[in-house]
Amino acid sequence: MKIEKYIKLIENELLPHINLSTEGPFDPIIVKNSSNTWKTIGSGNYAGVFLHQSNPKWVVKVYGRKPEDLIKEVDVYNKLGHHECFSYLIDHEENYLILKRIEGINLFDAVVKGIPIPESVIKEVDEGIAYARSVGLNPYDVHGKNVVMSGGRGYIVDVSDFYKQGKCRKWDDLKKAYQKIYLPFLYKFHPPIPFFIVNSVRKGYRLYRKIKRGNI
């Protein structure tokens, strides 16, 4: 599909039919989508992600808050270029990005649904993080909802905070939990774990880290 036609679909059939909001500082964007042709396939801390039925190889990431950071994410994608662990930038406008689609299930949802997470996924994300550092980026805010697995491979699907400075412990802490809890107790006979339990752990961890930083 030509990019001009795709942008028209975004402007005419997606943007007028979506509303992005949030309930609190620890919650992801809430997406309301009344479009007949665009499907919501994900949401993060700043944006919703949408797929059009005519082009399953591309997705649109629409910023719902902090749209001023979009240009920083564009710069991140330009530095990453084409690497197997990441998506890549196709085009962008004032409040959205057009990206290559990465299919799979994120690690958060895999735990909820009882789908085993192989060690190869963790290893490949580590390799992606090392690559990002090698091109001058700081892999910040890599966590269970930002990592997708497919066919035993791991992909980082949200790089919007890779421009930030400082140390982010989320991925390191997730790996510790993976090694000490997940592998010995869950991996082999992985039961589904109720969403409210996994989500409570997520919120509790974010609050704990915020307290450790001395922000509250």
C-alpha atoms as a printed R data frame, in Angstrom:
    type eleno elety resid chain resno       x       y      z
1   ATOM     1    CA   MET     A     1   0.000   0.000  0.000
2   ATOM     2    CA   LYS     A     2   1.261   3.480 -0.852
3   ATOM     3    CA   ILE     A     3   1.978   5.647  2.160
4   ATOM     4    CA   GLU     A     4  -0.228   8.482  0.890
5   ATOM     5    CA   LYS     A     5  -3.288   6.219  0.774
6   ATOM     6    CA   TYR     A     6  -2.492   4.831  4.217
7   ATOM     7    CA   ILE     A     7  -2.233   8.317  5.718
8   ATOM     8    CA   LYS     A     8  -5.649   9.181  4.283
9   ATOM     9    CA   LEU     A     9  -7.096   6.117  6.008
10  ATOM    10    CA   ILE     A    10  -5.567   7.283  9.277
11  ATOM    11    CA   GLU     A    11  -6.831  10.848  8.957
12  ATOM    12    CA   ASN     A    12 -10.330   9.958  7.742
13  ATOM    13    CA   GLU     A    13 -11.187   6.611  9.345
14  ATOM    14    CA   LEU     A    14  -9.082   6.369 12.507
15  ATOM    15    CA   LEU     A    15  -8.358   9.677 14.224
16  ATOM    16    CA   PRO     A    16 -11.953  11.005 14.188
17  ATOM    17    CA   HIS     A    17 -13.192   7.755 15.793
18  ATOM    18    CA   ILE     A    18 -10.844   7.224 18.725
19  ATOM    19    CA   ASN     A    19 -10.565   8.679 22.206
20  ATOM    20    CA   LEU     A    20  -7.487   8.129 24.382
21  ATOM    21    CA   SER     A    21  -7.630   8.728 28.136
22  ATOM    22    CA   THR     A    22  -6.153   7.434 31.408
23  ATOM    23    CA   GLU     A    23  -7.388   6.790 34.937
24  ATOM    24    CA   GLY     A    24  -4.161   7.503 36.790
25  ATOM    25    CA   PRO     A    25  -0.370   7.958 36.585
26  ATOM    26    CA   PHE     A    26   0.331   4.217 36.941
27  ATOM    27    CA   ASP     A    27  -2.251   3.149 34.346
28  ATOM    28    CA   PRO     A    28  -1.852   2.729 30.593
29  ATOM    29    CA   ILE     A    29  -3.845   4.647 28.047
30  ATOM    30    CA   ILE     A    30  -7.521   3.650 27.802
31  ATOM    31    CA   VAL     A    31  -8.672   3.419 24.188
32  ATOM    32    CA   LYS     A    32 -12.217   3.955 22.942
33  ATOM    33    CA   ASN     A    33 -12.463   3.040 19.282
34  ATOM    34    CA   SER     A    34 -15.635   3.369 17.221
35  ATOM    35    CA   SER     A    35 -13.991   2.884 13.824
36  ATOM    36    CA   ASN     A    36 -15.387   0.126 11.597
37  ATOM    37    CA   THR     A    37 -12.105  -0.471  9.791
38  ATOM    38    CA   TRP     A    38  -9.364   0.069 12.406
39  ATOM    39    CA   LYS     A    39  -8.707  -2.460 15.186
40  ATOM    40    CA   THR     A    40  -7.113  -1.574 18.524
41  ATOM    41    CA   ILE     A    41  -4.261  -4.012 19.126
42  ATOM    42    CA   GLY     A    42  -2.531  -2.453 22.132
43  ATOM    43    CA   SER     A    43  -1.981   0.458 24.467
44  ATOM    44    CA   GLY     A    44   0.906   1.734 26.548
45  ATOM    45    CA   ASN     A    45   1.666   4.557 28.927
46  ATOM    46    CA   TYR     A    46   1.453   7.249 26.238
47  ATOM    47    CA   ALA     A    47  -0.292   5.845 23.168
48  ATOM    48    CA   GLY     A    48  -2.678   3.405 21.532
49  ATOM    49    CA   VAL     A    49  -1.710   1.106 18.654
50  ATOM    50    CA   PHE     A    50  -4.035   0.370 15.733
51  ATOM    51    CA   LEU     A    51  -4.192  -1.978 12.742
52  ATOM    52    CA   HIS     A    52  -6.067  -1.524  9.473
53  ATOM    53    CA   GLN     A    53  -7.515  -4.629  7.835
54  ATOM    54    CA   SER     A    54  -6.084  -3.713  4.429
55  ATOM    55    CA   ASN     A    55  -2.459  -3.648  5.575
56  ATOM    56    CA   PRO     A    56  -1.526  -6.137  8.342
57  ATOM    57    CA   LYS     A    57   2.201  -5.389  8.014
58  ATOM    58    CA   TRP     A    58   1.954  -1.825  9.400
59  ATOM    59    CA   VAL     A    59   0.551  -0.340 12.598
60  ATOM    60    CA   VAL     A    60  -0.212   3.188 13.730
61  ATOM    61    CA   LYS     A    61   0.850   4.437 17.146
62  ATOM    62    CA   VAL     A    62  -1.288   7.415 18.199
63  ATOM    63    CA   TYR     A    63  -0.093   9.483 21.124
64  ATOM    64    CA   GLY     A    64  -2.722  10.174 23.787
65  ATOM    65    CA   ARG     A    65  -0.513  12.105 26.189
66  ATOM    66    CA   LYS     A    66   2.942  13.688 26.029
67  ATOM    67    CA   PRO     A    67   2.693  14.159 22.235
68  ATOM    68    CA   GLU     A    68   5.727  16.451 22.481
69  ATOM    69    CA   ASP     A    69   7.823  13.303 22.989
70  ATOM    70    CA   LEU     A    70   6.858  11.904 19.587
71  ATOM    71    CA   ILE     A    71   9.758  13.633 17.856
72  ATOM    72    CA   LYS     A    72  12.130  12.063 20.396
73  ATOM    73    CA   GLU     A    73  10.761   8.635 19.537
74  ATOM    74    CA   VAL     A    74  11.309   9.374 15.856
75  ATOM    75    CA   ASP     A    75  14.957  10.119 16.651
76  ATOM    76    CA   VAL     A    76  15.213   6.834 18.581
77  ATOM    77    CA   TYR     A    77  13.904   4.841 15.612
78  ATOM    78    CA   ASN     A    78  16.281   6.643 13.267
79  ATOM    79    CA   LYS     A    79  19.213   5.601 15.460
80  ATOM    80    CA   LEU     A    80  18.007   1.998 15.720
81  ATOM    81    CA   GLY     A    81  17.587   1.648 11.972
82  ATOM    82    CA   HIS     A    82  16.628  -1.909 10.987
83  ATOM    83    CA   HIS     A    83  17.418  -4.446 13.699
84  ATOM    84    CA   GLU     A    84  15.655  -7.787 14.176
85  ATOM    85    CA   CYS     A    85  14.763  -7.087 17.814
86  ATOM    86    CA   PHE     A    86  12.839  -3.877 17.042
87  ATOM    87    CA   SER     A    87  10.187  -2.468 14.779
88  ATOM    88    CA   TYR     A    88  11.205   0.357 12.447
89  ATOM    89    CA   LEU     A    89   9.753   3.716 11.459
90  ATOM    90    CA   ILE     A    90   7.927   4.005  8.135
91  ATOM    91    CA   ASP     A    91   6.555   7.550  8.464
92  ATOM    92    CA   HIS     A    92   5.167   9.968 11.042
93  ATOM    93    CA   GLU     A    93   2.913  12.968 11.442
94  ATOM    94    CA   GLU     A    94   2.270  15.413 14.302
95  ATOM    95    CA   ASN     A    95   0.627  12.952 16.716
96  ATOM    96    CA   TYR     A    96   1.238   9.472 15.318
97  ATOM    97    CA   LEU     A    97   3.867   7.096 13.996
98  ATOM    98    CA   ILE     A    98   3.551   4.479 11.267
99  ATOM    99    CA   LEU     A    99   5.594   1.419 12.199
100 ATOM   100    CA   LYS     A   100   6.379  -2.068 10.997
101 ATOM   101    CA   ARG     A   101   4.090  -4.497 12.823
102 ATOM   102    CA   ILE     A   102   5.592  -7.069 15.180
103 ATOM   103    CA   GLU     A   103   3.160  -9.891 15.859
104 ATOM   104    CA   GLY     A   104   3.149 -11.959 19.028
105 ATOM   105    CA   ILE     A   105   2.073 -11.867 22.669
106 ATOM   106    CA   ASN     A   106   3.618  -9.656 25.323
107 ATOM   107    CA   LEU     A   107   5.143 -11.252 28.397
108 ATOM   108    CA   PHE     A   108   2.486  -9.819 30.721
109 ATOM   109    CA   ASP     A   109  -0.330 -11.466 28.749
110 ATOM   110    CA   ALA     A   110   1.686 -14.690 28.379
111 ATOM   111    CA   VAL     A   111   1.829 -15.007 32.184
112 ATOM   112    CA   VAL     A   112  -1.913 -14.308 32.472
113 ATOM   113    CA   LYS     A   113  -2.757 -16.919 29.821
114 ATOM   114    CA   GLY     A   114  -0.284 -19.546 31.030
115 ATOM   115    CA   ILE     A   115   1.881 -19.491 27.895
116 ATOM   116    CA   PRO     A   116   5.489 -20.512 28.681
117 ATOM   117    CA   ILE     A   117   8.196 -17.895 28.127
118 ATOM   118    CA   PRO     A   118  11.407 -19.617 26.908
119 ATOM   119    CA   GLU     A   119  14.866 -18.422 27.919
120 ATOM   120    CA   SER     A   120  15.619 -17.592 24.272
121 ATOM   121    CA   VAL     A   121  13.201 -14.655 24.522
122 ATOM   122    CA   ILE     A   122  15.093 -13.185 27.469
123 ATOM   123    CA   LYS     A   123  18.427 -13.710 25.714
124 ATOM   124    CA   GLU     A   124  17.324 -11.956 22.524
125 ATOM   125    CA   VAL     A   125  15.938  -8.977 24.423
126 ATOM   126    CA   ASP     A   126  19.312  -8.698 26.175
127 ATOM   127    CA   GLU     A   127  20.962  -8.655 22.742
128 ATOM   128    CA   GLY     A   128  18.566  -5.945 21.555
129 ATOM   129    CA   ILE     A   129  19.325  -3.847 24.624
130 ATOM   130    CA   ALA     A   130  23.063  -4.209 24.006
131 ATOM   131    CA   TYR     A   131  22.589  -3.113 20.385
132 ATOM   132    CA   ALA     A   132  20.568  -0.047 21.430
133 ATOM   133    CA   ARG     A   133  23.346   0.988 23.802
134 ATOM   134    CA   SER     A   134  25.909   0.530 21.025
135 ATOM   135    CA   VAL     A   135  24.140   3.216 18.922
136 ATOM   136    CA   GLY     A   136  24.028   5.703 21.787
137 ATOM   137    CA   LEU     A   137  20.590   4.982 23.256
138 ATOM   138    CA   ASN     A   138  19.574   4.185 26.827
139 ATOM   139    CA   PRO     A   139  17.105   1.229 26.865
140 ATOM   140    CA   TYR     A   140  14.701   2.687 29.414
141 ATOM   141    CA   ASP     A   141  11.340   1.255 30.512
142 ATOM   142    CA   VAL     A   142  11.766  -2.251 29.084
143 ATOM   143    CA   HIS     A   143   9.233  -4.442 30.891
144 ATOM   144    CA   GLY     A   144   6.710  -7.246 30.452
145 ATOM   145    CA   LYS     A   145   4.186  -5.241 28.445
146 ATOM   146    CA   ASN     A   146   6.847  -3.827 26.122
147 ATOM   147    CA   VAL     A   147   8.384  -7.170 25.202
148 ATOM   148    CA   VAL     A   148   6.639  -9.455 22.711
149 ATOM   149    CA   MET     A   149   7.504 -13.056 21.926
150 ATOM   150    CA   SER     A   150   6.784 -14.983 18.755
151 ATOM   151    CA   GLY     A   151   8.220 -18.318 17.644
152 ATOM   152    CA   GLY     A   152  10.605 -18.378 20.579
153 ATOM   153    CA   ARG     A   153  12.046 -14.964 19.696
154 ATOM   154    CA   GLY     A   154  11.881 -11.784 21.741
155 ATOM   155    CA   TYR     A   155  11.125  -8.270 20.483
156 ATOM   156    CA   ILE     A   156  11.061  -4.867 22.183
157 ATOM   157    CA   VAL     A   157   7.985  -3.077 20.865
158 ATOM   158    CA   ASP     A   158   8.107   0.247 22.737
159 ATOM   159    CA   VAL     A   159  11.243   2.393 22.502
160 ATOM   160    CA   SER     A   160   9.592   5.711 23.340
161 ATOM   161    CA   ASP     A   161  11.728   6.240 26.480
162 ATOM   162    CA   PHE     A   162  15.083   5.175 25.042
163 ATOM   163    CA   TYR     A   163  16.207   8.824 24.887
164 ATOM   164    CA   LYS     A   164  15.957   9.274 28.671
165 ATOM   165    CA   GLN     A   165  18.960   9.464 30.967
166 ATOM   166    CA   GLY     A   166  19.572   7.467 34.119
167 ATOM   167    CA   LYS     A   167  19.331   3.837 35.139
168 ATOM   168    CA   CYS     A   168  16.087   1.896 34.715
169 ATOM   169    CA   ARG     A   169  15.980  -1.374 36.643
170 ATOM   170    CA   LYS     A   170  12.757  -2.794 35.231
171 ATOM   171    CA   TRP     A   171  14.318  -5.290 32.833
172 ATOM   172    CA   ASP     A   172  17.003  -6.322 35.314
173 ATOM   173    CA   ASP     A   173  14.371  -6.878 38.001
174 ATOM   174    CA   LEU     A   174  12.148  -8.810 35.593
175 ATOM   175    CA   LYS     A   175  15.069 -11.087 34.713
176 ATOM   176    CA   LYS     A   176  15.743 -11.749 38.397
177 ATOM   177    CA   ALA     A   177  12.100 -12.697 38.924
178 ATOM   178    CA   TYR     A   178  12.264 -14.866 35.801
179 ATOM   179    CA   GLN     A   179  15.322 -16.760 37.038
180 ATOM   180    CA   LYS     A   180  14.358 -17.090 40.709
181 ATOM   181    CA   ILE     A   181  10.575 -17.559 40.504
182 ATOM   182    CA   TYR     A   182   9.337 -18.144 36.969
183 ATOM   183    CA   LEU     A   183  11.761 -20.834 35.750
184 ATOM   184    CA   PRO     A   184  11.751 -23.051 38.865
185 ATOM   185    CA   PHE     A   185   8.060 -22.737 39.777
186 ATOM   186    CA   LEU     A   186   5.997 -21.751 36.705
187 ATOM   187    CA   TYR     A   187   7.727 -22.525 33.424
188 ATOM   188    CA   LYS     A   188   7.320 -26.294 33.147
189 ATOM   189    CA   PHE     A   189   3.661 -26.509 34.202
190 ATOM   190    CA   HIS     A   190   2.569 -22.940 33.556
191 ATOM   191    CA   PRO     A   191  -0.919 -22.295 34.950
192 ATOM   192    CA   PRO     A   192  -2.951 -19.270 33.861
193 ATOM   193    CA   ILE     A   193  -2.665 -16.541 36.496
194 ATOM   194    CA   PRO     A   194  -5.662 -14.207 36.975
195 ATOM   195    CA   PHE     A   195  -5.228 -10.771 35.416
196 ATOM   196    CA   PHE     A   196  -5.960  -8.928 38.664
197 ATOM   197    CA   ILE     A   197  -3.069 -10.704 40.396
198 ATOM   198    CA   VAL     A   198  -0.527  -9.981 37.653
199 ATOM   199    CA   ASN     A   199  -1.761  -6.404 37.303
200 ATOM   200    CA   SER     A   200  -1.557  -5.856 41.066
201 ATOM   201    CA   VAL     A   201   2.047  -7.032 41.007
202 ATOM   202    CA   ARG     A   202   2.745  -4.619 38.136
203 ATOM   203    CA   LYS     A   203   1.214  -1.660 39.972
204 ATOM   204    CA   GLY     A   204   2.889  -2.593 43.247
205 ATOM   205    CA   TYR     A   205   6.269  -2.811 41.569
206 ATOM   206    CA   ARG     A   206   5.867   0.604 39.918
207 ATOM   207    CA   LEU     A   207   4.849   2.172 43.232
208 ATOM   208    CA   TYR     A   208   7.796   0.490 44.992
209 ATOM   209    CA   ARG     A   209  10.253   1.864 42.448
210 ATOM   210    CA   LYS     A   210   8.713   5.324 42.696
211 ATOM   211    CA   ILE     A   211   9.140   5.280 46.472
212 ATOM   212    CA   LYS     A   212  12.733   4.054 46.126
213 ATOM   213    CA   ARG     A   213  13.498   7.007 43.879
214 ATOM   214    CA   GLY     A   214  12.160   9.303 46.578
215 ATOM   215    CA   ASN     A   215   9.404  10.791 44.441
216 ATOM   216    CA   ILE     A   216   6.702  10.323 47.088
